[in-house]
Amino acid sequence: EMRKAANFVADEALRAGEIIRRLERLVRKAAPNFEPVAAADVVGHAVALVRSEARSAGVRVVTEFADDLPVIRCDAVQIEQVLINLLLNAIQAHERAATPEA
């Protein structure tokens, strides 16, 4: 059990580090960096960044990808930023809809 818990903590720490690196890239104003990326990875990273916000709002984000999604040439950070904005807007809309007006 201790080994399992330690592995979980280590995995979460690595994931947190990756999230921090991605956030740093998001806030940096740099020229677009077009490179080939897996479409599912771009979406997966965006979802990972908003997952705790969604969970706090009682929203469950489910992703389902086709097996044959293409590799796309884009600036992954910019696309992730767009997806994060869309996801956060959807979460906020859900919260507003679920909150009874006074």
All heavy atoms as an XYZ file, in Angstrom:
777
protein
N       0.821     -1.205      0.000
C       0.000      0.000      0.000
C       0.857      1.258      0.000
O       0.535      2.218     -0.671
C      -0.925      0.019      1.237
C      -2.201     -0.797      1.100
C      -3.052     -0.348     -0.068
O      -3.401      0.846     -0.191
O      -3.360     -1.226     -0.900
N       1.936      1.230      0.791
C       2.818      2.400      0.862
C       3.476      2.663     -0.499
O       3.580      3.800     -0.928
C       3.901      2.190      1.928
C       3.366      2.149      3.341
S       2.874      3.767      3.892
C       4.447      4.487      4.204
N       3.908      1.587     -1.160
C       4.546      1.738     -2.468
C       3.538      2.292     -3.474
O       3.858      3.163     -4.270
C       5.104      0.403     -2.938
C       5.900      0.521     -4.211
C       6.422     -0.817     -4.731
N       6.477     -1.853     -3.726
C       7.591     -2.430     -3.290
N       8.744     -2.067     -3.793
N       7.552     -3.379     -2.392
N       2.320      1.800     -3.410
C       1.267      2.262     -4.323
C       0.996      3.753     -4.089
O       0.884      4.529     -5.040
C       0.002      1.436     -4.099
C      -1.111      1.735     -5.060
C      -2.286      0.806     -4.793
C      -3.457      1.122     -5.682
N      -4.607      0.262     -5.430
N       0.897      4.154     -2.830
C       0.658      5.556     -2.499
C       1.827      6.431     -2.941
O       1.632      7.527     -3.484
C       0.413      5.710     -1.001
N       3.056      5.947     -2.735
C       4.233      6.714     -3.136
C       4.286      6.877     -4.645
O       4.620      7.957     -5.154
C       5.503      6.038     -2.625
N       3.954      5.828     -5.384
C       3.918      5.917     -6.843
C       2.862      6.907     -7.306
O       3.078      7.670     -8.252
C       3.669      4.544     -7.469
C       4.881      3.655     -7.412
O       6.007      4.126     -7.344
N       4.657      2.353     -7.430
N       1.720      6.900     -6.644
C       0.645      7.832     -6.986
C       1.118      9.271     -6.770
O       0.934     10.132     -7.627
C      -0.605      7.537     -6.161
C      -1.704      8.535     -6.377
C      -2.495      8.472     -7.511
C      -1.945      9.543     -5.460
C      -3.501      9.396     -7.731
C      -2.944     10.472     -5.661
C      -3.724     10.402     -6.805
N       1.738      9.529     -5.621
C       2.221     10.875     -5.310
C       3.281     11.301     -6.327
O       3.274     12.435     -6.812
C       2.767     10.937     -3.864
C       3.511     12.236     -3.615
C       1.639     10.771     -2.865
N       4.182     10.394     -6.673
C       5.226     10.712     -7.653
C       4.615     11.032     -9.010
O       5.024     11.999     -9.672
C       6.207      9.548     -7.765
N       3.641     10.243     -9.438
C       2.974     10.496    -10.722
C       2.268     11.849    -10.719
O       2.324     12.593    -11.699
C       1.973      9.383    -11.042
C       2.648      8.072    -11.411
O       3.859      8.081    -11.711
O       1.946      7.034    -11.373
N       1.602     12.161     -9.629
C       0.893     13.442     -9.529
C       1.876     14.609     -9.518
O       1.602     15.659    -10.089
C      -0.004     13.470     -8.286
C      -1.219     12.572     -8.404
C      -2.117     12.957     -9.559
O      -2.551     14.123     -9.636
O      -2.392     12.092    -10.411
N       3.019     14.432     -8.868
C       4.032     15.487     -8.854
C       4.568     15.737    -10.260
O       4.753     16.892    -10.672
C       5.161     15.114     -7.904
N       4.808     14.669    -11.012
C       5.259     14.823    -12.396
C       4.200     15.526    -13.238
O       4.507     16.398    -14.057
C       5.596     13.458    -12.997
C       6.855     12.791    -12.461
C       6.980     11.374    -13.009
C       8.088     13.613    -12.796
N       2.959     15.134    -13.031
C       1.863     15.760    -13.776
C       1.751     17.246    -13.421
O       1.576     18.099    -14.290
C       0.545     15.043    -13.499
C      -0.578     15.462    -14.432
C      -1.828     14.627    -14.194
N      -2.505     14.982    -12.984
C      -3.286     16.059    -12.839
N      -3.456     16.883    -13.837
N      -3.890     16.304    -11.704
N       1.888     17.562    -12.141
C       1.828     18.966    -11.708
C       2.959     19.771    -12.337
O       2.761     20.910    -12.775
C       1.889     19.049    -10.188
N       4.146     19.178    -12.398
C       5.268     19.863    -13.035
C       5.007     20.140    -14.504
O       5.321     21.226    -15.010
N       4.420     19.171    -15.188
C       4.084     19.352    -16.598
C       3.032     20.449    -16.761
O       3.107     21.273    -17.675
C       3.581     18.038    -17.205
C       3.178     18.137    -18.653
C       4.319     18.516    -19.588
O       5.489     18.297    -19.244
O       4.016     19.050    -20.672
N       2.063     20.486    -15.887
C       1.029     21.531    -15.941
C       1.662     22.903    -15.749
O       1.351     23.853    -16.469
C      -0.071     21.263    -14.894
C      -0.900     20.048    -15.322
C      -0.955     22.489    -14.703
C      -1.865     19.549    -14.273
N       2.583     23.012    -14.808
C       3.249     24.291    -14.561
C       4.044     24.718    -15.786
O       3.998     25.880    -16.200
C       4.142     24.205    -13.309
C       3.260     24.097    -12.063
C       5.079     25.406    -13.214
C       3.994     23.714    -10.803
N       4.776     23.787    -16.391
C       5.532     24.121    -17.601
C       4.598     24.583    -18.712
O       4.887     25.532    -19.434
C       6.357     22.915    -18.060
C       7.646     22.739    -17.275
C       8.523     21.659    -17.866
N       7.954     20.320    -17.746
C       7.952     19.600    -16.635
N       8.481     20.077    -15.541
N       7.419     18.391    -16.617
N       3.462     23.930    -18.853
C       2.514     24.319    -19.902
C       1.902     25.680    -19.606
O       1.695     26.485    -20.507
C       1.426     23.260    -20.053
C       1.984     22.005    -20.651
C       0.901     21.001    -20.959
N       1.478     20.017    -21.845
C       1.585     20.160    -23.153
N       1.121     21.225    -23.742
N       2.149     19.232    -23.887
N       1.607     25.950    -18.339
C       1.075     27.270    -17.984
C       2.091     28.365    -18.269
O       1.728     29.440    -18.746
C       0.664     27.299    -16.511
C      -0.609     26.536    -16.172
C      -0.797     26.460    -14.663
C      -1.816     27.187    -16.820
N       3.351     28.093    -17.987
C       4.392     29.070    -18.300
C       4.420     29.355    -19.794
O       4.555     30.502    -20.216
C       5.755     28.556    -17.832
C       5.932     28.580    -16.336
C       7.205     27.887    -15.869
O       7.802     27.105    -16.653
O       7.593     28.123    -14.718
N       4.298     28.318    -20.614
C       4.274     28.504    -22.059
C       3.035     29.272    -22.496
O       3.073     30.054    -23.447
C       4.342     27.161    -22.775
C       5.721     26.532    -22.705
C       5.777     25.157    -23.324
N       5.279     25.133    -24.690
C       4.897     24.013    -25.292
N       4.956     22.851    -24.664
N       4.459     24.052    -26.531
N       1.919     29.057    -21.794
C       0.686     29.751    -22.155
C       0.806     31.253    -21.932
O       0.299     32.041    -22.720
C      -0.496     29.221    -21.336
C      -1.117     27.922    -21.780
C      -2.153     27.467    -20.760
C      -1.759     28.054    -23.138
N       1.439     31.659    -20.845
C       1.485     33.083    -20.525
C       2.601     33.820    -21.255
O       2.571     35.037    -21.345
C       1.605     33.325    -18.999
C       0.392     32.803    -18.282
C       2.863     32.725    -18.424
N       3.579     33.089    -21.758
C       4.659     33.711    -22.519
C       4.128     34.175    -23.871
O       3.413     33.462    -24.547
C       5.777     32.697    -22.749
C       7.055     33.114    -22.080
C       8.177     32.191    -22.431
N       8.188     31.080    -21.484
C       8.317     29.813    -21.827
N       8.465     29.455    -23.067
N       8.316     28.883    -20.920
N       4.476     35.367    -24.232
C       4.096     35.887    -25.550
C       5.228     35.567    -26.517
O       6.243     36.244    -26.553
C       3.859     37.393    -25.493
C       2.780     37.809    -24.528
C       1.435     37.367    -25.038
C       0.366     37.873    -24.071
N      -0.882     37.253    -24.216
N       5.054     34.513    -27.270
C       6.095     34.100    -28.200
C       5.490     33.884    -29.578
O       4.281     33.724    -29.725
C       6.747     32.803    -27.704
N       6.346     33.870    -30.568
C       5.899     33.587    -31.928
C       5.354     32.159    -31.961
O       5.818     31.290    -31.227
C       7.065     33.724    -32.893
N       4.338     31.918    -32.799
C       3.782     30.564    -32.884
C       4.863     29.538    -33.215
O       5.777     29.803    -33.992
C       2.761     30.655    -34.022
C       2.436     32.097    -34.130
C       3.671     32.836    -33.703
N       4.729     28.375    -32.598
C       5.675     27.288    -32.817
C       4.914     26.132    -33.464
O       4.339     25.302    -32.778
C       6.288     26.861    -31.482
C       7.283     25.743    -31.634
O       7.847     25.550    -32.704
N       7.486     24.994    -30.576
N       4.890     26.123    -34.790
C       4.147     25.102    -35.516
C       4.961     23.821    -35.570
O       6.090     23.824    -36.065
C       3.805     25.581    -36.931
C       2.856     26.736    -36.931
C       3.313     28.030    -37.050
C       1.499     26.520    -36.792
C       2.435     29.100    -37.026
C       0.612     27.576    -36.770
C       1.075     28.874    -36.886
N       4.386     22.760    -35.040
C       5.044     21.457    -35.068
C       3.983     20.365    -35.109
O       2.839     20.595    -34.722
C       5.963     21.278    -33.858
C       5.247     21.406    -32.528
C       6.200     21.415    -31.339
O       7.420     21.517    -31.531
O       5.711     21.324    -30.214
N       4.339     19.173    -35.571
C       3.368     18.083    -35.626
C       3.052     17.575    -34.218
O       3.963     17.321    -33.429
C       4.063     17.000    -36.444
C       5.416     17.500    -36.793
C       5.619     18.823    -36.157
N       1.765     17.497    -33.901
C       1.328     16.984    -32.598
C       0.104     16.094    -32.797
O      -0.662     16.280    -33.742
C       0.986     18.118    -31.601
C       2.216     18.906    -31.215
C      -0.083     19.038    -32.144
N      -0.069     15.159    -31.907
C      -1.253     14.301    -31.943
C      -2.447     15.112    -31.430
O      -2.385     15.710    -30.353
C      -1.032     13.063    -31.086
N      -3.503     15.149    -32.206
C      -4.693     15.922    -31.834
C      -5.219     15.512    -30.459
O      -5.592     16.363    -29.640
C      -5.770     15.758    -32.905
N      -5.231     14.223    -30.185
C      -5.737     13.738    -28.893
C      -4.879     14.239    -27.739
O      -5.400     14.526    -26.656
C      -5.799     12.213    -28.892
N      -3.582     14.377    -27.956
C      -2.699     14.882    -26.900
C      -3.011     16.333    -26.569
O      -3.024     16.726    -25.402
C      -1.231     14.760    -27.310
C      -0.750     13.317    -27.339
O      -1.453     12.432    -26.800
O       0.332     13.086    -27.906
N      -3.264     17.134    -27.601
C      -3.575     18.548    -27.386
C      -4.853     18.673    -26.555
O      -4.908     19.413    -25.567
C      -3.714     19.292    -28.728
C      -4.180     20.726    -28.522
C      -2.399     19.266    -29.490
N      -5.871     17.922    -26.931
C      -7.130     17.957    -26.192
C      -6.926     17.413    -24.777
O      -7.395     17.999    -23.793
C      -8.227     17.157    -26.920
C      -9.492     17.068    -26.075
C      -8.527     17.777    -28.274
N      -6.196     16.322    -24.660
C      -5.953     15.720    -23.350
C      -5.241     16.655    -22.395
O      -5.585     16.721    -21.207
N      -4.263     17.395    -22.887
C      -3.552     18.348    -22.034
C      -4.477     19.475    -21.576
O      -4.436     19.892    -20.418
C      -2.342     18.921    -22.753
C      -1.266     17.920    -22.981
N      -0.476     17.922    -24.097
C      -0.833     16.867    -22.247
C       0.386     16.931    -24.038
N       0.180     16.263    -22.928
N      -5.308     19.975    -22.468
C      -6.240     21.037    -22.100
C      -7.213     20.545    -21.036
O      -7.487     21.241    -20.050
C      -6.996     21.539    -23.330
N      -7.725     19.353    -21.218
C      -8.663     18.780    -20.240
C      -7.977     18.597    -18.890
O      -8.555     18.903    -17.847
C      -9.254     17.451    -20.758
C     -10.011     16.722    -19.668
C     -10.163     17.717    -21.951
N      -6.726     18.135    -18.908
C      -5.993     17.942    -17.651
C      -5.847     19.253    -16.884
O      -5.937     19.271    -15.652
C      -4.624     17.331    -17.932
N      -5.668     20.349    -17.603
C      -5.498     21.641    -16.948
C      -6.773     22.168    -16.305
O      -6.704     22.946    -15.362
C      -4.949     22.669    -17.942
C      -3.481     22.471    -18.325
C      -3.104     23.390    -19.482
C      -2.582     22.745    -17.128
N      -7.931     21.765    -16.797
C      -9.187     22.268    -16.226
C      -9.915     21.228    -15.377
O     -10.967     21.515    -14.821
C     -10.147     22.799    -17.314
C      -9.518     23.930    -18.096
C     -10.623     21.704    -18.224
N      -9.347     20.040    -15.264
C     -10.052     18.951    -14.581
C     -10.426     19.299    -13.143
O     -11.538     19.033    -12.706
C      -9.229     17.671    -14.621
C     -10.041     16.453    -14.203
C      -9.330     15.153    -14.450
N      -8.966     14.885    -15.825
C      -9.802     14.449    -16.762
N     -11.064     14.252    -16.485
N      -9.369     14.198    -17.981
N      -9.528     19.916    -12.383
C      -9.868     20.223    -10.987
C     -10.953     21.292    -10.912
O     -11.836     21.226    -10.057
C      -8.628     20.646    -10.195
O      -8.117     21.854    -10.681
N     -10.911     22.260    -11.809
C     -11.963     23.287    -11.865
C     -13.311     22.640    -12.181
O     -14.331     22.956    -11.577
C     -11.610     24.325    -12.931
C     -12.613     25.435    -13.068
C     -12.457     26.510    -12.010
O     -11.395     26.594    -11.398
O     -13.431     27.248    -11.801
N     -13.300     21.718    -13.128
C     -14.528     21.017    -13.492
C     -15.050     20.207    -12.302
O     -16.238     20.243    -11.991
C     -14.282     20.104    -14.691
N     -14.151     19.488    -11.662
C     -14.545     18.657    -10.522
C     -15.160     19.527     -9.415
O     -16.178     19.166     -8.836
C     -13.327     17.902     -9.987
C     -13.671     16.812     -9.017
C     -12.461     15.996     -8.587
N     -11.696     15.541     -9.743
C     -10.377     15.672     -9.856
N      -9.659     16.220     -8.909
N      -9.761     15.230    -10.927
N     -14.550     20.682     -9.160
C     -15.074     21.594     -8.139
C     -16.477     22.082     -8.474
O     -17.275     22.354     -7.586
C     -14.154     22.802     -7.976
O     -12.902     22.417     -7.487
N     -16.750     22.191     -9.772
C     -18.064     22.664    -10.220
C     -19.060     21.524    -10.396
O     -20.188     21.743    -10.813
C     -17.916     23.426    -11.533
N     -18.627     20.307    -10.103
C     -19.524     19.167    -10.271
C     -19.695     18.746    -11.716
O     -20.689     18.134    -12.085
N     -18.702     19.078    -12.542
C     -18.749     18.747    -13.963
C     -17.759     17.618    -14.217
O     -16.618     17.660    -13.773
C     -18.366     19.966    -14.829
C     -18.255     19.587    -16.293
C     -19.370     21.086    -14.633
N     -18.213     16.621    -14.928
C     -17.344     15.506    -15.310
C     -17.012     15.669    -16.788
O     -17.895     15.728    -17.631
C     -18.051     14.175    -15.068
C     -17.154     12.984    -15.235
C     -17.854     11.733    -14.771
N     -18.961     11.418    -15.649
C     -19.062     10.294    -16.354
N     -18.145      9.373    -16.235
N     -20.081     10.080    -17.139
N     -15.732     15.772    -17.089
C     -15.287     15.915    -18.474
C     -14.880     14.536    -18.974
O     -14.017     13.883    -18.390
C     -14.095     16.890    -18.593
C     -13.644     17.008    -20.041
C     -14.460     18.251    -18.023
N     -15.525     14.105    -20.036
C     -15.254     12.794    -20.611
C     -14.711     13.012    -22.015
O     -15.282     13.767    -22.794
C     -16.542     11.940    -20.671
C     -16.276     10.603    -21.324
C     -17.127     11.767    -19.282
N     -13.607     12.354    -22.321
C     -13.053     12.441    -23.665
C     -13.097     11.061    -24.307
O     -12.886     10.050    -23.636
C     -11.601     12.942    -23.651
O     -10.820     12.090    -22.816
C     -11.513     14.362    -23.144
N     -13.387     11.062    -25.570
C     -13.409      9.820    -26.347
C     -12.842     10.150    -27.718
O     -13.368     11.006    -28.422
C     -14.835      9.304    -26.457
C     -14.941      7.948    -27.084
C     -16.373      7.433    -27.036
O     -17.044      7.592    -26.010
O     -16.795      6.872    -28.060
N     -11.753      9.486    -28.085
C     -11.066      9.803    -29.325
C     -11.141      8.635    -30.296
O     -11.026      7.479    -29.897
C      -9.584     10.108    -29.050
C      -9.376     11.237    -28.083
C      -8.931     10.987    -26.799
C      -9.625     12.539    -28.456
C      -8.737     12.017    -25.899
C      -9.436     13.586    -27.566
C      -8.992     13.327    -26.289
N     -11.280      8.958    -31.561
C     -11.202      7.944    -32.609
C      -9.766      7.420    -32.657
O      -8.820      8.133    -32.326
C     -11.594      8.538    -33.959
N      -9.607      6.181    -33.050
C      -8.280      5.577    -33.111
C      -7.401      6.187    -34.201
O      -6.185      6.157    -34.101
C      -8.390      4.069    -33.358
C      -9.006      3.344    -32.180
O      -8.881      3.842    -31.038
O      -9.622      2.282    -32.400
N      -8.027      6.752    -35.222
C      -7.264      7.224    -36.371
C      -7.174      8.748    -36.467
O      -7.102      9.300    -37.560
C      -7.853      6.656    -37.654
C      -9.328      7.041    -37.827
O      -9.928      7.562    -36.872
O      -9.861      6.806    -38.926
N      -7.152      9.425    -35.316
C      -7.014     10.881    -35.363
C      -5.662     11.242    -35.966
O      -4.652     10.597    -35.693
C      -7.110     11.479    -33.957
C      -8.504     11.580    -33.360
C      -8.429     12.159    -31.960
C      -9.402     12.431    -34.222
N      -5.645     12.288    -36.773
C      -4.393     12.633    -37.448
C      -3.422     13.377    -36.537
O      -3.799     13.922    -35.501
C      -4.869     13.571    -38.563
C      -6.071     14.238    -37.974
C      -6.743     13.159    -37.147
N      -2.187     13.385    -36.964
C      -1.202     14.290    -36.390
C      -1.433     15.617    -37.100
O      -1.606     15.667    -38.315
C       0.228     13.765    -36.638
C       1.259     14.811    -36.272
C       0.454     12.480    -35.852
N      -1.497     16.689    -36.328
C      -1.756     18.003    -36.920
C      -0.538     18.897    -36.717
O       0.217     18.724    -35.772
C      -3.032     18.656    -36.323
C      -2.940     18.745    -34.803
C      -4.267     17.889    -36.746
C      -4.099     19.468    -34.150
N      -0.372     19.826    -37.620
C       0.741     20.780    -37.511
C       0.147     22.090    -37.004
O      -0.620     22.752    -37.694
C       1.395     20.962    -38.865
C       2.651     21.756    -38.819
C       3.403     21.640    -40.146
N       4.563     22.492    -40.148
C       5.698     22.221    -39.512
N       5.809     21.111    -38.830
N       6.714     23.059    -39.560
N       0.501     22.424    -35.767
C      -0.057     23.621    -35.150
C       0.829     24.055    -33.989
O       1.792     23.380    -33.646
C      -1.472     23.341    -34.647
S      -1.535     22.180    -33.271
N       0.485     25.184    -33.416
C       1.108     25.599    -32.157
C       0.236     25.007    -31.062
O      -0.845     25.517    -30.767
C       1.167     27.117    -32.056
C       1.911     27.583    -30.821
O       1.708     26.990    -29.743
O       2.700     28.529    -30.931
N       0.680     23.914    -30.490
C      -0.125     23.172    -29.520
C      -0.532     24.033    -28.346
O      -1.657     23.934    -27.843
C       0.639     21.937    -29.041
N       0.354     24.910    -27.886
C       0.044     25.754    -26.731
C      -1.106     26.699    -27.061
O      -2.019     26.886    -26.249
C       1.296     26.527    -26.262
C       0.947     27.522    -25.175
C       2.346     25.548    -25.765
N      -1.103     27.283    -28.253
C      -2.192     28.187    -28.621
C      -3.520     27.438    -28.747
O      -4.556     27.922    -28.298
C      -1.866     28.917    -29.928
C      -0.799     29.964    -29.754
C      -0.538     30.739    -31.029
O      -0.996     30.374    -32.115
N       0.202     31.828    -30.907
N      -3.490     26.250    -29.338
C      -4.713     25.464    -29.469
C      -5.212     25.039    -28.091
O      -6.408     25.106    -27.803
C      -4.498     24.240    -30.386
C      -4.089     24.682    -31.794
C      -5.730     23.349    -30.419
C      -5.081     25.588    -32.491
N      -4.298     24.640    -27.220
C      -4.692     24.281    -25.853
C      -5.336     25.468    -25.153
O      -6.320     25.311    -24.426
C      -3.483     23.795    -25.054
C      -3.035     22.413    -25.441
C      -1.740     22.009    -24.765
O      -1.377     22.596    -23.730
O      -1.086     21.095    -25.287
N      -4.791     26.668    -25.366
C      -5.363     27.849    -24.727
C      -6.799     28.070    -25.189
O      -7.679     28.373    -24.377
C      -4.507     29.075    -25.031
C      -4.961     30.313    -24.287
C      -3.998     31.468    -24.447
O      -3.033     31.398    -25.207
N      -4.256     32.542    -23.727
N      -7.038     27.895    -26.474
C      -8.407     28.029    -26.992
C      -9.315     26.982    -26.355
O     -10.423     27.294    -25.897
C      -8.421     27.896    -28.540
C      -9.843     27.772    -29.068
C      -7.706     29.073    -29.178
N      -8.852     25.744    -26.303
C      -9.662     24.668    -25.710
C      -9.914     24.916    -24.224
O     -11.024     24.690    -23.731
C      -8.980     23.317    -25.923
C      -8.902     22.849    -27.370
C      -8.015     21.620    -27.493
C     -10.286     22.580    -27.922
N      -8.902     25.392    -23.511
C      -9.068     25.696    -22.085
C     -10.127     26.772    -21.910
O     -11.003     26.664    -21.048
C      -7.725     26.123    -21.461
C      -6.800     24.912    -21.351
C      -7.923     26.774    -20.099
C      -5.353     25.263    -21.061
N     -10.069     27.817    -22.730
C     -11.078     28.876    -22.647
C     -12.478     28.331    -22.895
O     -13.425     28.662    -22.174
C     -10.764     30.004    -23.631
C      -9.562     30.818    -23.221
O      -9.169     30.824    -22.059
N      -8.952     31.488    -24.170
N     -12.620     27.481    -23.907
C     -13.933     26.892    -24.200
C     -14.414     26.022    -23.047
O     -15.590     26.089    -22.650
C     -13.872     26.072    -25.487
C     -13.709     26.858    -26.787
C     -13.423     25.914    -27.943
C     -14.956     27.691    -27.055
N     -13.523     25.216    -22.507
C     -13.904     24.339    -21.390
C     -14.287     25.155    -20.160
O     -15.294     24.860    -19.500
C     -12.755     23.378    -21.058
C     -12.518     22.273    -22.075
C     -11.138     21.651    -21.887
C     -13.607     21.215    -21.984
N     -13.498     26.185    -19.842
C     -13.825     27.014    -18.673
C     -15.141     27.760    -18.874
O     -15.936     27.884    -17.936
C     -12.684     27.991    -18.384
C     -11.403     27.360    -17.847
C     -10.296     28.409    -17.726
C     -11.642     26.666    -16.512
N     -15.389     28.226    -20.091
C     -16.671     28.881    -20.376
C     -17.827     27.911    -20.172
O     -18.867     28.267    -19.612
C     -16.701     29.423    -21.803
C     -15.828     30.645    -21.976
O     -15.389     31.266    -21.015
N     -15.539     30.983    -23.222
N     -17.657     26.671    -20.621
C     -18.708     25.668    -20.456
C     -18.928     25.352    -18.975
O     -20.074     25.214    -18.520
C     -18.344     24.396    -21.216
N     -17.855     25.261    -18.210
C     -17.976     24.978    -16.775
C     -18.705     26.132    -16.083
O     -19.606     25.905    -15.274
C     -16.583     24.741    -16.157
C     -15.996     23.434    -16.679
C     -16.646     24.748    -14.633
C     -14.510     23.273    -16.411
N     -18.332     27.350    -16.420
C     -18.988     28.515    -15.815
C     -20.458     28.586    -16.207
O     -21.316     28.921    -15.380
C     -18.259     29.795    -16.208
C     -16.889     29.900    -15.572
C     -16.040     31.002    -16.187
O     -16.449     31.688    -17.132
N     -14.833     31.171    -15.656
N     -20.775     28.266    -17.449
C     -22.176     28.254    -17.881
C     -22.953     27.208    -17.113
O     -24.092     27.449    -16.701
C     -22.257     28.004    -19.383
N     -22.351     26.066    -16.891
C     -22.995     25.018    -16.110
C     -23.250     25.486    -14.683
O     -24.343     25.263    -14.136
C     -22.133     23.749    -16.102
C     -22.627     22.718    -15.171
N     -23.701     21.898    -15.456
C     -22.222     22.368    -13.926
C     -23.921     21.095    -14.439
N     -23.043     21.364    -13.496
N     -22.262     26.146    -14.104
C     -22.435     26.652    -12.724
C     -23.572     27.668    -12.657
O     -24.367     27.653    -11.732
C     -21.133     27.284    -12.233
C     -20.058     26.293    -11.907
C     -18.773     26.958    -11.454
O     -18.283     27.866    -12.166
O     -18.267     26.559    -10.398
N     -23.630     28.577    -13.644
C     -24.698     29.582    -13.650
C     -26.064     28.927    -13.815
O     -27.036     29.305    -13.173
C     -24.465     30.610    -14.743
C     -23.385     31.615    -14.407
C     -23.352     32.779    -15.397
N     -23.148     32.365    -16.772
C     -21.957     32.185    -17.336
N     -20.872     32.384    -16.639
N     -21.868     31.829    -18.604
N     -26.132     27.930    -14.656
C     -27.411     27.248    -14.896
C     -27.850     26.447    -13.671
O     -29.039     26.311    -13.412
C     -27.295     26.322    -16.109
N     -26.875     25.943    -12.911
C     -27.202     25.127    -11.745
C     -27.494     25.965    -10.502
O     -28.030     25.444     -9.531
C     -26.041     24.176    -11.452
N     -27.151     27.251    -10.536
C     -27.354     28.107     -9.384
C     -28.718     28.777     -9.485
O     -28.974     29.538    -10.431
C     -26.263     29.199     -9.308
O     -24.994     28.555     -9.289
C     -26.428     30.061     -8.073
N     -29.606     28.499     -8.523
C     -30.923     29.144     -8.563
C     -30.777     30.643     -8.326
O     -29.958     31.081     -7.511
C     -31.694     28.488     -7.421
C     -30.714     27.678     -6.654
C     -29.437     27.616     -7.409
N     -31.539     31.418     -9.061
C     -31.498     32.868     -8.878
C     -32.227     33.254     -7.608
O     -33.244     32.677     -7.252
C     -32.130     33.568    -10.090
C     -31.312     33.364    -11.349
C     -31.839     34.185    -12.500
O     -32.457     35.237    -12.256
O     -31.617     33.760    -13.637
N     -31.691     34.265     -6.952
C     -32.285     34.702     -5.673
C     -33.393     35.691     -5.904
O     -33.524     36.337     -6.852
C     -31.199     35.321     -4.800
